[in-house]
C-alpha cells in the first residue's frame, strides 16, 4: 500500500499543472452571496447521507464558502484557460498577497480536483 502512495505522488509530480485546463463539474451548482463570495452547493449523496438526512435532519446540500482568491479563481475556470493563465490573472489581481503564487494555486487545483469539483480537460490518464 505504501508503494502505491509513493507511486501516485510521483505520477502527480510528473504532471505540469500549469499547462492543464480546468473544467468545472456540470453537476456542481454554485452562486455568489451578498458579499460577492462564491458558495459551492455540494449534494450529499449516497446511502449513509440519505439515512442521515431522514433520521438526523441533515441537509441535502453542503455549502462550501470560498475565500477571496477562490472566489476570484472559480469563475475563471471555463475550460479554455490554463492554470498558468489563471495564475497570471490572480497575480495581477492580488499582487504580493498571492505569493507564493504557483505552489498555492497548484494546491488549490489539487484540492478542488480531489473533491471532484473540477476535472482537467487535458490531464493525461494514469
C-alpha positions as a printed Julia matrix, in Angstrom:
126×3 Matrix{Float64}:
   0.0    0.0     0.0
   2.77   2.43    0.86
   4.44   1.92   -2.53
   1.2    2.82   -4.31
   1.01   6.12   -2.46
   4.59   6.96   -3.39
   3.93   5.96   -6.98
   0.79   8.08   -7.32
   2.61  11.05   -5.75
   5.41  10.59   -8.27
   2.89  10.49  -11.11
   1.36  13.75   -9.87
   4.82  15.31   -9.7
   5.38  14.4   -13.37
   2.32  16.42  -14.4
   2.87  20.08  -15.24
  -0.2   21.6   -13.61
   0.44  24.97  -15.23
  -0.38  23.52  -18.67
  -3.62  21.86  -17.57
  -7.04  23.26  -18.48
  -9.53  23.03  -15.59
 -13.25  22.49  -16.24
 -15.95  22.87  -13.57
 -18.15  19.87  -12.81
 -21.53  20.21  -14.52
 -23.3   18.59  -11.56
 -21.99  21.17   -9.11
 -24.18  24.22   -8.53
 -22.74  27.48   -7.28
 -23.76  31.06   -6.62
 -22.47  34.24   -5.01
 -23.62  35.53   -1.63
 -24.48  39.16   -0.89
 -20.79  39.89   -0.24
 -19.87  38.52   -3.67
 -18.16  35.37   -2.36
 -18.67  32.12   -4.26
 -20.6   29.36   -2.5
 -20.5   25.83   -3.9
 -23.6   23.72   -3.25
 -22.41  20.12   -2.85
 -25.15  17.5    -2.84
 -24.84  14.88   -0.1
 -25.5   11.64   -1.97
 -25.15   8.0    -1.04
 -26.95   5.65    1.3
 -25.41   6.96    4.54
 -26.21  10.56    3.63
 -29.82   9.67    2.73
 -30.25   7.95    6.1
 -28.66  10.9     7.93
 -30.98  13.29    6.09
 -34.06  11.32    7.18
 -33.03  10.38   10.73
 -30.91  13.35   11.81
 -32.42  16.04    9.56
 -29.07  16.63    7.86
 -29.2   18.95    4.85
 -29.36  17.63    1.3
 -26.66  20.12    0.28
 -23.46  21.21    1.98
 -22.35  24.76    1.3
 -18.64  25.34    0.66
 -17.68  29.01    1.06
 -14.62  30.05   -0.94
 -12.16  32.69    0.24
 -11.33  35.84   -1.75
  -8.81  34.14   -4.04
 -11.01  31.07   -4.52
 -13.92  33.38   -5.37
 -11.76  35.17   -7.93
 -10.5   31.91   -9.47
 -13.79  29.97   -9.64
 -15.48  31.94  -12.49
 -12.2   31.85  -14.44
 -12.44  28.05  -14.66
 -14.1   27.95  -18.06
 -12.48  25.05  -19.89
 -10.44  27.45  -22.04
  -7.85  28.98  -19.7
  -4.86  27.03  -18.43
  -3.79  27.06  -14.79
  -0.91  29.3   -15.89
  -3.34  31.8   -17.45
  -5.41  31.84  -14.27
  -2.28  32.25  -12.13
  -1.29  35.33  -14.14
  -4.74  36.85  -13.55
  -4.52  36.06   -9.82
  -1.09  37.72   -9.68
  -2.41  40.87  -11.38
  -5.46  41.0    -9.07
  -3.83  40.21   -5.71
  -0.18  41.14   -6.25
   2.09  40.17   -3.36
  -0.86  38.81   -1.36
  -1.0   35.89   -3.81
   2.56  34.76   -3.03
   3.76  32.04   -3.05
   1.65  32.03   -6.21
   2.38  28.78   -8.03
   2.55  26.35   -5.09
  -0.6   27.93   -3.69
  -2.61  27.8    -6.92
  -1.47  24.25   -7.7
  -2.56  23.14   -4.21
  -5.93  24.88   -4.78
  -6.48  22.94   -8.0
  -5.33  19.66   -6.44
  -7.87  20.12   -3.64
 -10.85  21.08   -5.82
  -9.99  18.21   -8.17
  -9.81  15.73   -5.26
 -13.38  16.7    -4.3
 -14.48  16.3    -7.95
 -15.46  19.98   -8.17
 -13.37  20.2   -11.33
 -11.59  17.96  -13.79
  -8.78  18.73  -16.19
  -9.65  18.56  -19.88
  -6.12  17.7   -20.96
  -4.77  15.71  -17.99
  -3.06  12.5   -19.07
  -4.75   9.34  -17.81
  -2.97   7.34  -15.12
